[in-house]
Amino acid sequence: MTSGMALGPDELTETALAASKADGCIVLLTDTSEVNLRWANSTMTTNGHTTTRSFSVISMVDGADGAAIGVVSGNGVDLDEVRTAVAASEEAARQSGPARDAAPLIQGAVDDDFATPAAATEIDVFARLTDELAGAFRSSRGRIAGSAGSDELLYGFAEHRLETTWLASSTGLRRRWVQPTGTVELNGKTADDLTRSAWAGAYTADFTDVDLTALAAEVRRRLSWSARRRELPAGRYETILPPSAVADLMLHLVLSMDGRPAHEGRSAFAAPGGAPGGTRIGERLTDLPLTLSSDPTAPGLRTAPFLTTTASGDSVSVFDNGAPIPRVDWLRDGTVNALAYPRAAATELGGRFTPPPENLVLSGGSSASTDDLVGRTERGLLLTCLWYIREVDPVSLLLTGLTRDGVYLIEGGEVVGQVNNFRFNESPIDLIRRAGEVGTTQSALGRELKDWFSRTAMPPVRIPDFNMSSVSQAS
């Protein structure tokens, strides 16, 4: 093989496994094909197409005190690099101490398409989107109601990515998965002063289900609301969280649901009082029949049915590569139902092997839309999305963050104007407890965490006393 030429998946994985002298070896290879579009000032600006490769060799070396692991990564462009990475991973394992998460490697399941080359996306995936964008650009002239015919300027970004992952191991595993990921974000600003801004976004697997015209209409509607401005002080307000805001909050919730920290009394899911050894599994958080689940087969949100990872942590272990990923109900009918455990931790702590989620769905609400919740609100706030969310206290899962791109005042069941932004302080666990009304679940794009976790479906949620802790000058 000539240096600089990318090896095929079969050749790379088999070369690595043949070169291995370790007691166990896992090879992970991911080829990524990505296209993107950008637009600004209601004009297309750039587009691009990139392909990248990453591969990792995980070597396991048995010792007197247990198995040790070494991981080395590279680009996999020639055979010499692959063999060098294998040797380096073995040396790293020999220099490491015994791994706390050691477990027998997963035995071989073989996919029929393992030797199939990487999937590739093309700029044509945006064909429908660009047609609708052109129409949105034309419609952005003098169309903002309540703004004396003011123009709007549209900004945004769309990307589509196909990640083909191969997993091979010395125990016979040969797995392949193609993960599609697409997102589109649309931001509208008033052309006169650029001070008023509105946002909408969506997740998609292939852009056949993205309605850019509807997104543009929603942005335009929110800009029309912002023509009337009121200032409000900090305080607790009845607040409607749209699906985007709920997505970011529920992601923070589920990503804190690791078993080991709970057993060790250092997470919000430790037993009451933080007593070591106990968890909150079985505790009812709400009488609403809410279920927070992850499922590789969820329609429109499909993910790999087997686990892949190059690093171990509280929720995942490199020893578990290739393990089947089941549906998990993290909350079931309002009750804490599961925590994330690698196999070794599950055995040690008396839990059940549960991989962390790759998608997330909150269900169990009514058929009400966000507009329906607004229509039933005498006085309150409607958010657009949240931003700069940070953890303040892991034991209570207290979060702080900012509202962004539009907070709107509701009076008498109608949006009557935009108010200033706020900093909030809330725990998603407490929000589940205090939720007064939950609407219908729909595909949602969390604004802050979208770059690495975009596959969610969430409902709008009414909180009777959302804590807007201070006024923010953010736009």
C-alpha positions as CSV (number, residue, x, y, z in Angstrom):
1,M,0.0,0.0,0.0
2,T,1.4,3.4,-1.0
3,S,2.0,5.8,1.9
4,G,-0.7,8.5,2.0
5,M,-3.5,6.3,0.6
6,A,-6.3,5.4,3.0
7,L,-6.6,1.8,3.7
8,G,-9.9,0.0,3.3
9,P,-11.7,-1.0,6.5
10,D,-11.0,-4.7,6.1
11,E,-7.3,-4.2,5.4
12,L,-6.8,-1.8,8.3
13,T,-8.6,-3.8,10.9
14,E,-7.2,-7.2,9.9
15,T,-3.7,-5.8,9.7
16,A,-4.0,-4.4,13.2
17,L,-5.4,-7.6,14.7
18,A,-2.7,-9.7,12.9
19,A,0.0,-7.5,14.3
20,S,-1.3,-7.6,17.9
21,K,0.7,-9.5,20.5
22,A,-1.6,-8.5,23.3
23,D,-4.0,-10.7,25.2
24,G,-6.9,-8.9,23.6
25,C,-7.3,-6.2,20.9
26,I,-10.0,-4.0,19.7
27,V,-9.8,-1.8,16.6
28,L,-12.2,1.1,16.0
29,L,-12.3,2.9,12.6
30,T,-14.5,5.9,11.7
31,D,-14.7,7.6,8.3
32,T,-16.7,10.8,8.2
33,S,-18.2,12.5,5.2
34,E,-19.6,16.0,5.8
35,V,-21.2,18.8,3.8
36,N,-22.3,22.2,5.0
37,L,-24.0,25.4,4.0
38,R,-23.8,28.9,5.5
39,W,-25.9,32.0,4.8
40,A,-25.8,35.6,6.1
41,N,-27.7,38.8,5.3
42,S,-30.3,36.7,3.4
43,T,-27.6,35.5,1.0
44,M,-25.8,32.2,0.5
45,T,-22.2,32.6,1.5
46,T,-20.2,29.3,1.6
47,N,-20.5,25.5,1.3
48,G,-18.0,22.8,1.8
49,H,-17.4,19.0,1.7
50,T,-14.9,17.3,3.9
51,T,-13.8,13.7,4.6
52,T,-11.9,12.6,7.6
53,R,-10.7,9.4,9.2
54,S,-9.8,8.3,12.8
55,F,-8.8,5.0,14.1
56,S,-7.9,3.6,17.5
57,V,-6.2,0.5,18.7
58,I,-7.2,-0.8,22.2
59,S,-4.8,-3.4,23.6
60,M,-5.5,-5.5,26.7
61,V,-2.5,-7.0,28.6
62,D,-3.1,-9.5,31.4
63,G,-1.1,-9.0,34.6
64,A,-0.8,-10.6,38.0
65,D,-3.1,-7.9,39.4
66,G,-5.6,-7.8,36.5
67,A,-5.9,-6.6,32.9
68,A,-4.4,-3.3,31.8
69,I,-5.4,-1.2,28.8
70,G,-3.5,1.0,26.4
71,V,-5.2,3.1,23.7
72,V,-3.4,4.7,20.7
73,S,-5.1,6.6,17.9
74,G,-4.1,7.8,14.4
75,N,-5.4,8.4,10.9
76,G,-4.9,5.0,9.4
77,V,-3.4,6.1,6.1
78,D,-0.8,3.2,5.6
79,L,0.1,-0.2,7.0
80,D,3.2,1.1,8.8
81,E,1.2,3.6,10.8
82,V,-1.3,0.8,11.8
83,R,1.4,-1.5,13.0
84,T,3.1,1.3,14.9
85,A,-0.1,2.2,16.6
86,V,-0.6,-1.5,17.6
87,A,2.8,-1.7,19.2
88,A,2.4,1.6,20.9
89,S,-0.9,0.6,22.4
90,E,0.6,-2.6,23.8
91,E,3.5,-0.7,25.4
92,A,1.0,1.8,26.9
93,A,-0.9,-1.1,28.4
94,R,2.2,-2.6,29.9
95,Q,3.0,0.8,31.5
96,S,-0.5,1.1,32.9
97,G,-1.8,-0.3,36.2
98,P,-4.7,-2.8,36.3
99,A,-8.0,-1.4,35.1
100,R,-10.8,-1.1,37.6
101,D,-13.3,-1.6,34.7
102,A,-11.7,-4.9,33.4
103,A,-14.2,-7.4,32.0
104,P,-14.0,-10.1,29.4
105,L,-14.1,-8.7,25.8
106,I,-17.4,-9.1,24.1
107,Q,-17.6,-12.2,21.9
108,G,-18.0,-11.9,18.1
109,A,-21.1,-10.9,16.3
110,V,-20.5,-10.4,12.5
111,D,-22.3,-7.9,10.3
112,D,-22.7,-9.0,6.6
113,D,-21.8,-5.5,5.4
114,F,-18.6,-5.2,7.4
115,A,-16.3,-5.0,4.4
116,T,-18.5,-2.4,2.7
117,P,-16.8,1.0,2.1
118,A,-17.7,4.2,3.9
119,A,-21.0,5.9,3.1
120,A,-20.6,9.4,1.6
121,T,-22.9,12.4,1.7
122,E,-23.1,15.0,-1.1
123,I,-24.0,18.7,-1.3
124,D,-27.2,17.5,-3.2
125,V,-28.7,16.5,0.1
126,F,-29.5,20.2,0.6
127,A,-31.4,20.6,-2.8
128,R,-34.8,21.0,-1.2
129,L,-33.4,23.2,1.6
130,T,-31.7,25.6,-0.8
131,D,-34.9,26.0,-2.8
132,E,-36.9,26.8,0.4
133,L,-34.1,29.2,1.5
134,A,-34.3,31.1,-1.7
135,G,-38.0,31.6,-1.1
136,A,-37.4,32.6,2.5
137,F,-34.8,35.2,1.3
138,R,-37.3,36.7,-1.1
139,S,-40.0,36.7,1.6
140,S,-37.8,38.5,4.1
141,R,-38.2,41.9,2.5
142,G,-40.7,44.0,4.4
143,R,-42.5,41.1,6.0
144,I,-42.2,41.6,9.8
145,A,-45.6,42.3,11.1
146,G,-45.8,45.1,13.7
147,S,-42.5,46.5,12.5
148,A,-43.8,49.0,9.8
149,G,-42.7,46.6,7.1
150,S,-39.2,46.3,8.4
151,D,-37.0,43.9,6.5
152,E,-35.5,40.8,8.2
153,L,-32.1,39.4,7.6
154,L,-31.6,35.6,7.7
155,Y,-28.5,33.9,9.0
156,G,-27.9,30.3,9.5
157,F,-26.0,27.0,9.0
158,A,-26.9,23.5,7.9
159,E,-24.7,20.4,8.0
160,H,-25.1,16.8,7.1
161,R,-22.7,14.1,8.3
162,L,-22.4,10.4,7.6
163,E,-20.1,8.6,10.1
164,T,-19.3,5.0,9.1
165,T,-17.8,3.1,12.1
166,W,-16.2,-0.4,12.0
167,L,-15.5,-2.3,15.2
168,A,-13.3,-5.4,15.0
169,S,-11.8,-7.4,17.9
170,S,-9.6,-10.4,18.6
171,T,-12.8,-12.2,19.9
172,G,-14.3,-12.1,16.5
173,L,-16.4,-9.0,16.6
174,R,-17.0,-7.4,13.1
175,R,-19.6,-4.7,13.4
176,R,-20.4,-1.8,11.1
177,W,-22.8,1.2,11.5
178,V,-23.5,4.3,9.4
179,Q,-24.7,7.2,11.6
180,P,-26.5,10.1,9.8
181,T,-26.6,13.4,11.5
182,G,-28.1,16.6,10.1
183,T,-29.0,19.9,11.7
184,V,-30.2,23.3,10.5
185,E,-30.3,26.5,12.4
186,L,-32.1,29.7,11.2
187,N,-31.6,33.1,12.9
188,G,-33.5,36.2,11.9
189,K,-32.6,39.8,12.8
190,T,-34.3,43.1,12.0
191,A,-32.4,44.9,9.3
192,D,-32.9,48.3,10.7
193,D,-30.7,47.9,13.9
194,L,-29.9,44.2,14.2
195,T,-30.9,44.4,17.9
196,R,-33.9,42.0,17.7
197,S,-33.1,38.4,17.1
198,A,-35.1,35.1,16.8
199,W,-34.0,31.5,16.4
200,A,-35.3,28.2,15.2
201,G,-33.6,24.9,14.6
202,A,-34.2,21.2,13.6
203,Y,-32.5,17.8,13.6
204,T,-32.8,15.5,10.6
205,A,-31.2,12.3,9.4
206,D,-31.4,13.2,5.7
207,F,-33.1,16.6,5.2
208,T,-36.2,15.1,3.5
209,D,-38.3,16.0,6.6
210,V,-37.0,19.6,7.2
211,D,-39.6,22.3,6.5
212,L,-37.4,25.4,6.2
213,T,-40.4,27.4,5.1
214,A,-42.1,26.7,8.5
215,L,-38.9,27.5,10.4
216,A,-38.7,30.8,8.6
217,A,-42.3,31.6,9.3
218,E,-41.7,30.9,13.0
219,V,-38.6,33.1,13.1
220,R,-40.7,35.9,11.4
221,R,-43.5,35.4,13.9
222,R,-41.1,35.8,16.9
223,L,-39.5,38.9,15.3
224,S,-43.0,40.4,15.1
225,W,-43.5,39.8,18.8
226,S,-40.3,41.6,19.5
227,A,-41.6,44.8,18.1
228,R,-43.2,45.5,21.5
229,R,-40.7,45.6,24.3
230,R,-41.2,45.4,28.1
231,E,-38.6,45.2,30.9
232,L,-39.2,42.8,33.8
233,P,-37.3,42.3,37.0
234,A,-35.8,39.0,38.2
235,G,-38.2,36.7,40.0
236,R,-40.2,33.5,39.7
237,Y,-42.5,33.4,36.7
238,E,-44.9,30.9,35.2
239,T,-42.9,29.9,32.2
240,I,-43.4,27.7,29.1
241,L,-40.3,25.9,28.1
242,P,-40.4,24.9,24.4
243,P,-39.0,21.6,23.2
244,S,-35.5,23.0,22.5
245,A,-35.1,24.3,26.0
246,V,-36.5,21.1,27.5
247,A,-33.9,19.1,25.4
248,D,-30.9,20.9,26.8
249,L,-32.2,20.5,30.4
250,M,-33.1,16.8,30.0
251,L,-29.7,16.1,28.5
252,H,-28.0,17.6,31.6
253,L,-30.4,15.4,33.7
254,V,-29.6,12.1,32.0
255,L,-25.9,12.7,31.7
256,S,-25.8,13.0,35.5
257,M,-27.4,9.5,35.9
258,D,-24.2,7.5,36.3
259,G,-24.3,4.6,38.7
260,R,-20.9,4.9,40.4
261,P,-21.2,8.6,41.5
262,A,-24.6,7.8,42.9
263,H,-23.4,4.9,44.9
264,E,-20.5,7.0,46.2
265,G,-22.8,9.8,47.4
266,R,-21.5,12.4,44.9
267,S,-24.3,12.9,42.5
268,A,-27.9,14.1,42.5
269,F,-29.0,10.4,42.2
270,A,-27.3,9.3,45.4
271,A,-29.6,8.0,48.2
272,P,-31.2,10.8,50.3
273,G,-28.7,12.3,52.6
274,G,-25.8,11.2,50.4
275,A,-25.3,7.9,52.3
276,P,-22.8,5.7,50.3
277,G,-24.1,2.6,48.7
278,G,-27.6,3.7,47.9
279,T,-29.3,5.4,44.9
280,R,-32.6,7.0,44.0
281,I,-33.8,4.2,41.7
282,G,-37.5,3.7,42.5
283,E,-38.1,7.2,43.7
284,R,-41.1,9.0,42.2
285,L,-40.3,12.5,41.0
286,T,-43.8,13.4,39.7
287,D,-47.3,12.0,39.4
288,L,-47.3,12.9,35.7
289,P,-46.7,9.7,33.6
290,L,-43.4,11.0,32.2
291,T,-41.0,8.6,30.7
292,L,-37.4,9.6,29.7
293,S,-36.0,7.0,27.4
294,S,-33.2,6.2,24.9
295,D,-33.7,3.6,22.2
296,P,-31.4,2.8,19.2
297,T,-34.5,2.0,17.1
298,A,-36.4,5.3,17.9
299,P,-38.1,6.4,14.7
300,G,-36.1,9.3,13.1
301,L,-33.5,9.2,15.8
302,R,-31.8,5.8,15.1
303,T,-28.4,5.2,16.6
304,A,-25.8,2.3,16.6
305,P,-27.2,-0.9,18.2
306,F,-23.8,-1.6,19.8
307,L,-21.5,0.3,22.0
308,T,-18.2,2.0,20.8
309,T,-15.8,4.0,22.9
310,T,-12.1,4.7,23.1
311,A,-12.1,5.8,26.8
312,S,-13.5,4.5,30.1
313,G,-15.4,6.5,32.6
314,D,-18.1,6.3,35.2
315,S,-20.7,5.4,32.6
316,V,-18.8,3.5,29.9
317,S,-15.8,1.1,29.5
318,V,-13.6,0.2,26.6
319,F,-14.0,-3.4,27.7
320,D,-17.7,-3.2,26.7
321,N,-17.0,-2.3,23.0
322,G,-19.5,-4.2,20.9
323,A,-22.0,-4.8,23.7
324,P,-25.6,-4.6,22.4
325,I,-27.4,-1.3,23.4
326,P,-31.0,-1.8,24.6
327,R,-33.8,0.6,25.1
328,V,-33.5,2.2,28.5
329,D,-36.2,4.0,30.4
330,W,-34.2,6.4,32.6
331,L,-37.5,7.7,34.1
332,R,-40.6,5.5,33.8
333,D,-44.0,6.9,34.6
334,G,-42.4,9.7,36.7
335,T,-40.1,7.4,38.7
336,V,-36.3,7.1,38.5
337,N,-35.8,3.7,36.8
338,A,-32.2,3.3,35.6
339,L,-28.6,4.6,36.0
340,A,-25.7,4.0,33.7
341,Y,-23.2,1.2,34.6
342,P,-20.4,-0.4,32.6
343,R,-20.4,-4.2,33.1
344,A,-17.6,-4.2,35.7
345,A,-19.3,-1.5,37.8
346,A,-22.7,-3.2,37.5
347,T,-21.2,-6.4,38.9
348,E,-19.3,-4.5,41.6
349,L,-22.2,-2.3,42.7
350,G,-25.2,-4.6,42.2
351,G,-26.6,-2.7,39.2
352,R,-27.5,-3.6,35.7
353,F,-25.2,-3.0,32.6
354,T,-26.7,0.1,31.1
355,P,-24.8,2.1,28.4
356,P,-25.3,5.9,28.3
357,P,-27.8,7.3,25.8
358,E,-27.2,8.3,22.2
359,N,-30.7,9.7,21.7
360,L,-33.3,10.9,24.2
361,V,-37.1,11.0,24.2
362,L,-39.4,12.5,26.9
363,S,-42.9,11.2,26.5
364,G,-46.1,10.9,28.5
365,G,-47.6,14.4,28.1
366,S,-50.8,15.5,26.5
367,S,-51.5,16.3,22.8
368,A,-51.1,20.0,23.5
369,S,-48.7,22.1,21.4
370,T,-46.6,25.0,22.6
371,D,-49.3,27.4,21.2
372,D,-51.9,25.5,23.1
373,L,-50.0,26.0,26.4
374,V,-49.6,29.7,25.5
375,G,-53.4,29.9,24.9
376,R,-54.0,28.5,28.4
377,T,-51.7,31.0,30.2
378,E,-53.1,34.1,31.9
379,R,-49.8,35.7,32.5
380,G,-46.3,34.2,32.1
381,L,-43.2,33.9,29.9
382,L,-42.4,31.9,26.8
383,L,-38.8,31.1,26.2
384,T,-37.1,30.3,22.9
385,C,-33.9,28.5,24.0
386,L,-31.2,28.3,26.7
387,W,-27.5,29.1,26.5
388,Y,-24.3,28.9,28.4
389,I,-25.7,26.3,30.8
390,R,-23.3,25.3,33.6
391,E,-23.5,23.0,36.6
392,V,-23.4,24.8,39.9
393,D,-23.8,21.9,42.3
394,P,-23.6,18.3,41.2
395,V,-25.2,17.0,44.4
396,S,-28.5,18.8,43.6
397,L,-27.9,19.1,39.9
398,L,-28.4,22.9,40.2
399,L,-27.7,24.5,36.8
400,T,-27.3,28.1,35.8
401,G,-27.5,29.6,32.3
402,L,-29.0,32.3,30.1
403,T,-32.1,32.7,28.0
404,R,-31.4,33.7,24.4
405,D,-33.0,34.9,21.2
406,G,-36.3,35.9,22.6
407,V,-38.2,35.8,25.9
408,Y,-41.8,36.7,25.4
409,L,-44.5,38.0,27.7
410,I,-47.9,36.2,27.6
411,E,-51.1,37.9,28.8
412,G,-54.6,36.6,28.4
413,G,-53.4,33.6,26.4
414,E,-51.5,35.7,23.8
415,V,-47.9,36.8,23.3
416,V,-48.0,40.6,23.8
417,G,-44.3,41.4,23.4
418,Q,-40.7,40.6,24.1
419,V,-39.0,41.1,27.5
420,N,-35.4,41.2,28.6
421,N,-33.2,38.2,28.9
422,F,-32.5,36.5,32.3
423,R,-30.0,34.3,34.0
424,F,-31.8,31.3,35.6
425,N,-31.0,28.9,38.4
426,E,-32.8,25.6,38.3
427,S,-32.3,21.9,38.7
428,P,-33.9,19.7,36.0
429,I,-34.9,17.2,38.8
430,D,-36.9,19.9,40.5
431,L,-38.4,21.0,37.2
432,I,-39.7,17.5,36.7
433,R,-41.2,17.6,40.1
434,R,-42.9,21.0,39.6
435,A,-44.0,20.6,36.0
436,G,-47.6,21.7,35.8
437,E,-48.4,20.7,32.2
438,V,-46.6,18.7,29.6
439,G,-47.5,18.8,25.9
440,T,-46.9,16.6,22.9
441,T,-43.5,15.2,22.1
442,Q,-41.8,16.3,18.9
443,S,-38.4,16.2,17.3
444,A,-36.3,18.9,19.0
445,L,-32.8,20.5,18.6
446,G,-31.2,21.6,21.9
447,R,-29.5,24.9,21.3
448,E,-26.4,24.5,23.4
449,L,-25.6,20.8,23.3
450,K,-26.5,20.2,19.6
451,D,-22.9,19.9,18.4
452,W,-22.4,16.6,20.1
453,F,-25.9,15.4,21.1
454,S,-28.6,16.4,18.6
455,R,-31.1,13.4,18.5
456,T,-33.9,14.3,20.9
457,A,-37.7,14.4,20.9
458,M,-39.2,16.6,23.6
459,P,-42.5,18.2,24.6
460,P,-43.2,21.8,25.7
461,V,-43.4,22.0,29.5
462,R,-45.2,24.5,31.8
463,I,-43.3,25.4,35.0
464,P,-45.4,27.5,37.5
465,D,-42.4,29.2,39.1
466,F,-39.3,29.1,37.0
467,N,-36.5,30.9,38.8
468,M,-35.2,33.9,36.7
469,S,-32.5,34.7,39.2
470,S,-31.2,38.0,37.6
471,V,-31.6,40.2,34.6
472,S,-29.1,39.5,31.8
473,Q,-27.9,42.0,29.2
474,A,-27.3,39.2,26.7
475,S,-29.2,39.6,23.4
